Amino acid sequence: MRQTLREARLIVRNDLRLFFRYSKGNFGRGTMLILAIVVLHAVTIPLCLFASHPPSPAIEGAFWTLVAIVMLGTTIVQATKLLFEETDFPLLLASPISQPAVLLARMATPAAGALLGVAWIVIPVVDGAIIGFGPRYLAAYPTVFLLAWLVAAVGIAATLTLVRMIGARRTRVAAQVFGSVLGVVLYLSFQLPNYLAPEHKAVALRMLHTVVGNPLSLAFARAGHGEPAMLAALTVATAGVALLTSRRMARVFIGGLQEAGSTEARPSHRAKAHHWRSGVFKATLLKDARLILRDPLILSQLLPTLMYMLPFFYVTFQHTGIAMLAPAAVAFGAMFSQQLTQVAVAGEECWDLIRMCPTPELKMRAAKVGAGMLGPLILVTGCALALAIAGRPGLSLLTFVTAFATAAACSWMQASEPKPKARRDVLKRGRREWTLSGMATLMLAMLSATGIGLVGAGNTVVGWTVLAAAAAAIAAIFAFVEMKEIAFAD
């Protein structure tokens, strides 16, 4: 047993060393993390010291549930990388190291990663609770340790199942999308009561309290403030789930099924023979539209933009009613068209083949502009139809025309000077670079949305004046911004 633990510790230490070596160059992020821990200590300790009573079980349960969900997303991403994308697992299994040590290490590394991912928020909160509410909250540290192992085991089991169903790459993408959407949902859940009327706020708070006060969350909370029975139950559950997961890993990897488990899912139906019935422009437009819809990373980038703006449009709805759909449709149509056009144009990986084909490259790029606009215009059409059904047909038509013209201008400007780069993880492209064209498209979208919003609210003179300025800007874009061919290094 000691030999197994020693070998597993050696593998985990090497994995963590590689992780920190990869992150070593990002000094700014590490400094911000340390600063966040210090600032959170300065906030949580006074709050707990001057609080009249400890937090309710529902609040504690919500905290532990949030920690567990964050751990789960981190675990699935790490497990996918360690088990199916790294190349050292077969070497470790073929080495003199015992197989139980390899399996234990491959469970310990995601657990350590999950702990590191939530340490910046857990440590300040727990330290504040210990200082403010008593030493019984010292049990939170073994609780978070056991929870990390439990979530790691569950995450690895879920990873093995998902990889077998949809493949390794899509599993990692699904975990990233899950984390992105979850953050937005949590934000909206806690912000929604602030935007509701007083008679509906109480109902929303009761529903939120019921959700966060589920028995599993309450069990984590009871273990976190030192109930021996809950700590013992969490220990037994962690050991049992970890044992089952290790046995499943042994069947998959030691049984020689890694390759079979990591293959991409194959369609159950046979592909039909394709017959060309349209031109190159239409085929390119539909092809790029399908690629955009199939890429969940793109959707995960757009969903937060949509959902974070919902509270603002909800407040606007309380004052203007259904007319709120007009500025919302124009803003979303322009912003989403610009972003999707950027992905379709800059993310193209075969510009050399496009340049060699008989069709002019600029015509192919125009098809990509249409593909970037297709999805947002469907959303705009839905909003326009809702306005027409609500008895505002004139505003509905004006909304569609304004949204279409604004989206076309924003997409045209975005595609005028493309910067080709590999279409990889959209969530990991780093800090966004604000260019002159990007700022111009944002200002145009705001100008058009403001104009249509004023018209919908009844300020027709000011609204039409703003729309006239937006129309002049759109005309100037199409008149003076030309599509430039991509310069290739021969």
C-alpha positions in Angstrom: 0.0 0.0 0.0 2.8 2.4 0.8 4.5 1.6 -2.5 1.3 2.3 -4.4 0.8 5.7 -2.6 4.4 6.6 -3.2 4.1 5.9 -6.9 0.8 7.7 -7.2 2.2 10.7 -5.5 5.1 10.8 -7.9 2.8 10.8 -10.9 0.5 13.5 -9.4 3.5 15.7 -8.5 4.7 15.4 -12.1 1.3 16.3 -13.5 1.0 19.4 -11.2 4.6 20.4 -12.0 3.7 20.4 -15.7 0.5 22.4 -15.0 2.4 25.1 -13.0 5.1 25.2 -15.6 2.5 25.8 -18.3 1.0 28.6 -16.2 4.3 30.1 -15.0 4.5 32.6 -17.7 1.1 34.1 -16.8 2.4 36.2 -13.9 -0.4 38.7 -14.1 -3.1 36.1 -13.6 -1.3 34.6 -10.6 -0.8 38.0 -9.0 -4.5 38.8 -9.5 -5.5 35.5 -7.9 -3.4 36.2 -4.8 -4.8 39.7 -4.7 -8.4 38.3 -4.9 -7.7 35.9 -2.0 -6.4 38.8 0.1 -9.3 41.1 -0.8 -11.9 38.3 -0.1 -10.3 37.7 3.3 -10.7 41.4 4.0 -14.4 41.2 3.1 -15.4 37.9 4.6 -13.8 38.2 8.0 -15.5 41.5 9.0 -18.8 40.2 7.6 -18.7 37.1 9.7 -17.4 38.9 12.8 -20.2 41.5 12.8 -23.0 39.1 11.6 -25.6 38.5 14.3 -26.0 34.7 13.4 -24.4 32.1 11.1 -25.8 31.8 7.6 -28.9 29.7 7.1 -28.6 26.1 5.9 -30.0 27.0 2.5 -27.3 29.6 2.0 -24.6 27.2 3.1 -26.1 24.5 0.8 -26.1 26.9 -2.1 -22.4 27.7 -1.5 -21.4 24.0 -1.4 -23.5 23.2 -4.4 -21.8 26.0 -6.4 -18.4 24.7 -5.3 -19.3 21.2 -6.4 -20.6 22.3 -9.8 -17.5 24.3 -10.5 -15.4 21.3 -9.5 -17.4 19.1 -11.8 -16.8 21.2 -14.9 -13.0 21.5 -14.1 -12.8 17.7 -13.5 -14.4 16.8 -16.8 -12.1 19.0 -18.8 -9.0 17.7 -17.0 -10.1 14.1 -17.1 -10.6 14.4 -20.9 -7.2 15.8 -21.3 -5.4 13.3 -19.0 -7.2 10.2 -20.2 -7.8 10.7 -23.9 -5.7 13.6 -25.2 -2.3 13.1 -23.4 0.0 10.4 -24.7 1.5 9.2 -21.4 -1.3 7.0 -20.1 -0.3 3.9 -22.2 3.3 4.5 -21.2 2.4 4.6 -17.6 0.4 1.4 -17.9 3.3 -0.3 -19.7 5.9 0.9 -17.1 6.9 -1.0 -13.9 4.6 1.2 -11.9 1.7 -0.8 -10.5 -1.6 -0.4 -12.2 -3.5 0.6 -9.0 -1.0 3.5 -8.6 -1.6 4.7 -12.1 -5.4 4.6 -11.7 -5.1 6.3 -8.3 -3.0 9.1 -9.7 -5.3 9.6 -12.6 -8.1 10.2 -10.1 -6.0 12.3 -7.8 -4.8 14.8 -10.4 -8.4 15.9 -11.4 -9.2 16.1 -7.7 -6.2 18.3 -7.1 -7.1 20.5 -10.1 -10.7 20.8 -8.7 -9.3 21.9 -5.3 -7.0 24.5 -6.9 -9.9 25.8 -9.0 -12.1 26.7 -6.0 -9.4 27.4 -3.4 -9.5 31.2 -4.1 -13.1 31.4 -3.0 -13.3 28.5 -0.5 -10.4 29.5 1.7 -11.5 33.1 2.4 -15.1 32.1 3.1 -14.1 29.2 5.4 -11.5 31.3 7.3 -14.1 34.0 7.8 -16.6 31.5 9.1 -14.0 30.0 11.5 -13.2 33.4 12.9 -16.7 34.7 13.1 -18.8 31.7 14.0 -16.5 29.3 15.8 -14.1 26.5 15.3 -16.8 24.0 14.2 -16.3 25.3 10.7 -12.8 23.8 10.6 -14.7 20.7 9.3 -15.2 22.6 6.1 -11.6 21.8 5.1 -12.0 18.0 5.2 -15.4 18.5 3.6 -14.0 20.3 0.6 -11.2 17.7 0.3 -13.7 14.8 0.3 -16.0 16.7 -2.0 -13.2 17.2 -4.5 -12.5 13.4 -4.5 -16.2 12.7 -4.9 -16.7 15.1 -7.7 -13.5 13.9 -9.4 -14.8 10.3 -9.3 -18.2 11.4 -10.7 -16.6 13.6 -13.3 -14.3 10.8 -14.5 -17.2 8.4 -14.8 -19.2 11.0 -16.7 -16.2 11.6 -18.9 -15.9 7.9 -19.8 -19.6 7.8 -20.7 -19.6 11.0 -22.7 -16.4 10.1 -24.6 -17.9 6.8 -25.6 -21.0 8.6 -26.8 -19.7 11.7 -28.5 -15.9 11.6 -28.6 -13.2 13.2 -26.6 -13.1 16.6 -28.3 -16.9 17.2 -28.0 -16.8 16.1 -24.4 -14.2 18.8 -23.5 -16.3 21.3 -25.5 -19.5 20.2 -23.7 -17.8 20.8 -20.3 -16.7 24.3 -21.3 -20.2 25.1 -22.6 -21.7 23.7 -19.4 -19.5 26.0 -17.3 -20.2 29.0 -19.4 -24.0 28.6 -19.5 -24.0 27.7 -15.8 -22.4 31.0 -14.9 -25.0 32.9 -16.8 -27.9 31.0 -15.3 -26.5 31.5 -11.8 -26.1 35.2 -12.5 -29.7 35.6 -13.8 -31.1 33.5 -10.9 -29.7 35.8 -8.3 -30.5 39.0 -10.2 -34.0 38.1 -11.3 -35.7 39.0 -7.9 -34.3 42.5 -8.2 -36.2 43.2 -11.4 -39.5 41.7 -10.4 -42.5 43.5 -9.0 -43.0 43.2 -5.2 -45.9 40.8 -5.5 -43.7 38.4 -7.7 -40.4 38.9 -5.8 -41.6 36.9 -2.8 -42.6 34.0 -5.0 -39.2 34.0 -6.9 -37.3 34.1 -3.6 -39.3 31.1 -2.3 -38.6 29.2 -5.5 -34.9 30.0 -5.3 -34.8 29.0 -1.6 -36.4 25.7 -2.5 -33.9 25.0 -5.2 -30.8 25.7 -3.2 -32.2 24.0 -0.1 -32.4 20.5 -1.6 -31.4 17.6 0.6 -28.0 17.0 -1.0 -26.9 20.6 -0.6 -28.1 20.6 3.0 -26.1 17.4 3.6 -22.9 19.1 2.3 -23.7 22.1 4.6 -24.1 19.9 7.6 -20.8 18.2 6.9 -19.2 21.6 6.4 -20.0 22.8 9.9 -18.9 19.6 11.7 -21.7 17.1 12.0 -19.9 13.7 12.5 -22.7 11.7 10.9 -22.6 13.8 7.7 -18.8 13.7 7.5 -18.9 9.9 7.9 -21.6 9.6 5.2 -19.6 11.8 2.9 -16.4 9.7 3.5 -18.2 6.5 2.7 -19.9 7.9 -0.4 -16.6 9.2 -1.6 -14.8 5.9 -1.1 -17.6 3.9 -2.8 -17.9 6.2 -5.8 -14.1 6.3 -6.2 -13.8 2.5 -6.0 -16.5 2.1 -8.7 -14.9 4.7 -11.0 -11.4 3.0 -10.6 -12.9 -0.3 -11.6 -14.5 1.2 -14.6 -11.3 2.9 -15.6 -9.5 -0.4 -15.3 -12.0 -2.1 -17.6 -11.7 0.7 -20.2 -7.9 1.2 -20.2 -6.3 -1.9 -18.9 -8.8 -4.0 -20.9 -7.5 -2.3 -24.0 -10.6 -0.4 -24.8 -9.1 3.1 -24.8 -9.1 3.5 -28.5 -12.6 2.2 -28.8 -13.8 4.6 -26.1 -12.2 7.7 -27.6 -13.4 7.4 -31.2 -15.9 9.9 -32.4 -19.5 8.8 -32.5 -20.6 7.6 -35.9 -23.9 8.4 -37.4 -26.4 5.5 -37.4 -27.7 6.2 -40.9 -25.9 5.9 -44.2 -25.0 9.2 -45.9 -27.0 9.8 -49.1 -25.2 10.6 -52.3 -25.0 14.4 -52.8 -26.1 16.0 -56.0 -25.1 19.6 -56.8 -28.3 21.6 -57.4 -27.1 25.1 -56.5 -24.2 27.5 -57.3 -21.0 27.9 -55.4 -22.2 31.0 -53.5 -25.3 29.2 -52.1 -23.3 26.0 -51.3 -20.7 28.1 -49.4 -23.3 30.0 -47.5 -25.1 26.9 -46.3 -21.8 25.1 -45.6 -20.6 27.9 -43.3 -24.0 28.3 -41.7 -24.0 24.6 -40.8 -20.4 24.8 -39.4 -21.5 27.7 -37.2 -24.5 25.9 -35.9 -22.5 22.8 -35.2 -19.8 24.5 -33.1 -21.0 24.7 -29.5 -18.1 26.8 -28.5 -19.4 29.6 -30.7 -22.8 29.3 -29.1 -21.2 29.3 -25.7 -19.5 32.6 -26.5 -22.8 34.2 -27.7 -25.1 32.9 -25.0 -23.6 35.0 -22.2 -23.8 38.1 -24.4 -27.5 37.4 -24.8 -28.4 36.4 -21.3 -26.4 39.1 -19.5 -28.4 41.7 -21.4 -31.8 40.2 -20.5 -32.2 42.1 -17.2 -31.6 45.4 -19.0 -34.2 44.6 -21.7 -36.6 43.4 -18.9 -36.4 46.7 -17.2 -37.0 48.4 -20.6 -40.0 46.1 -21.2 -41.6 47.4 -17.9 -41.6 50.9 -19.3 -42.1 50.4 -23.1 -43.9 47.1 -23.3 -43.7 45.0 -26.4 -41.9 47.8 -28.3 -38.8 46.7 -26.4 -38.3 43.9 -29.0 -37.4 46.5 -31.6 -34.1 47.8 -30.1 -33.3 44.3 -28.8 -33.7 42.8 -32.3 -31.5 45.4 -33.9 -28.8 45.2 -31.2 -28.7 41.4 -31.1 -28.8 41.1 -34.9 -25.9 43.5 -35.5 -23.7 42.2 -32.6 -24.2 38.5 -33.4 -23.8 39.0 -37.2 -20.5 40.8 -36.6 -19.2 38.0 -34.3 -20.3 35.1 -36.4 -18.9 36.7 -39.6 -15.6 37.1 -37.8 -15.6 33.4 -37.0 -16.7 32.4 -40.5 -14.1 34.6 -42.3 -11.1 34.6 -39.9 -11.6 31.0 -38.9 -11.5 29.6 -42.4 -8.6 27.1 -42.6 -8.4 26.6 -46.4 -7.9 30.1 -47.8 -5.2 28.7 -50.0 -7.7 26.4 -51.7 -10.2 29.1 -52.0 -7.7 31.3 -53.7 -6.9 28.5 -56.2 -10.6 27.8 -57.1 -12.2 29.5 -60.2 -14.7 31.4 -58.1 -13.3 34.9 -57.0 -12.2 35.0 -53.4 -14.2 38.1 -52.7 -17.4 36.3 -53.8 -16.7 33.4 -51.4 -16.1 35.9 -48.6 -19.5 37.5 -49.4 -21.1 34.1 -48.9 -19.4 33.8 -45.5 -20.9 37.2 -44.6 -24.3 35.9 -45.5 -23.7 32.8 -43.4 -22.8 35.0 -40.4 -26.0 36.9 -40.8 -28.3 34.0 -41.4 -28.8 32.9 -37.8 -29.2 36.4 -36.2 -31.7 37.3 -38.9 -33.8 34.4 -38.0 -33.9 35.8 -34.4 -34.7 39.3 -35.8 -37.6 37.8 -37.9 -39.1 36.2 -34.8 -39.0 39.5 -33.0 -40.5 41.3 -36.0 -43.3 38.7 -36.2 -44.0 39.2 -32.5 -44.3 42.9 -33.0 -46.7 42.5 -35.9 -48.9 40.0 -33.9 -49.0 42.5 -31.0 -50.4 45.2 -33.3 -47.3 47.1 -34.4 -46.9 46.1 -38.0 -45.2 49.4 -39.0 -42.7 49.1 -36.2 -42.2 45.4 -37.2 -41.3 46.2 -40.8 -39.0 49.1 -39.7 -37.3 46.8 -37.2 -36.6 44.1 -39.8 -35.3 46.6 -42.3 -33.1 48.5 -39.8 -31.8 45.2 -38.3 -31.0 43.8 -41.7 -29.2 46.9 -42.9 -27.2 47.4 -39.7 -26.2 43.7 -39.6 -25.1 43.8 -43.2 -23.0 46.9 -42.6 -21.4 45.5 -39.4 -20.6 42.1 -41.1 -19.3 43.9 -44.3 -16.9 46.0 -42.2 -15.8 42.9 -40.2 -15.1 40.9 -43.4 -13.3 43.8 -45.2 -9.9 43.1 -43.7 -9.8 39.5 -42.4 -7.0 38.2 -40.2 -6.9 34.4 -40.9 -6.2 32.2 -37.9 -7.0 28.7 -36.9 -10.5 28.0 -35.7 -9.7 26.6 -32.3 -11.4 27.0 -28.9 -13.2 30.2 -29.1 -13.2 30.4 -25.3 -9.4 30.4 -25.2 -8.5 33.0 -27.8 -7.2 35.3 -25.1 -7.9 39.0 -24.6 -10.1 40.5 -27.3 -8.3 43.1 -29.5 -10.4 46.2 -30.1 -9.9 47.5 -33.6 -11.2 50.6 -35.4 -13.7 48.5 -37.3 -14.9 46.7 -34.2 -15.5 50.0 -32.4 -17.3 51.4 -35.4 -19.6 48.4 -35.7 -20.4 48.6 -32.0 -21.3 52.3 -32.3 -23.4 51.7 -35.4 -25.4 48.9 -33.6 -26.0 51.2 -30.6 -27.0 54.1 -32.9 -29.5 52.0 -34.8 -30.9 50.4 -31.7 -31.4 53.8 -30.0 -33.2 55.2 -33.0 -35.6 52.3 -33.4 -36.2 52.3 -29.6 -37.1 56.0 -29.6 -39.5 55.4 -32.5 -41.1 52.5 -30.7 -41.5 54.6 -27.5 -43.3 57.4 -29.4 -40.4 59.9 -29.8 -40.8 59.8 -33.6 -39.0 63.1 -34.4 -35.8 62.3 -32.4 -36.0 58.6 -33.4 -36.2 59.2 -37.1 -33.4 61.7 -36.9 -31.2 59.1 -35.2 -32.2 56.5 -37.8 -31.4 58.9 -40.6 -27.9 59.3 -39.1 -27.6 55.5 -38.8 -28.7 55.1 -42.5 -26.1 57.7 -43.6 -23.4 55.7 -41.7 -24.5 52.4 -43.3 -24.4 54.0 -46.7 -20.9 55.4 -46.1 -19.7 51.9 -45.0 -20.9 50.3 -48.2 -19.6 53.2 -50.3 -16.2 53.6 -48.9 -15.2 50.3 -47.2 -14.0 47.9 -49.9 -13.3 44.2 -49.6 -9.5 43.7 -49.6 -8.0 40.5 -50.9 -6.0 38.5 -48.4 -2.3 38.9 -48.7 -0.6 35.5 -48.8 3.1 35.0 -48.3 4.4 33.1 -51.3 
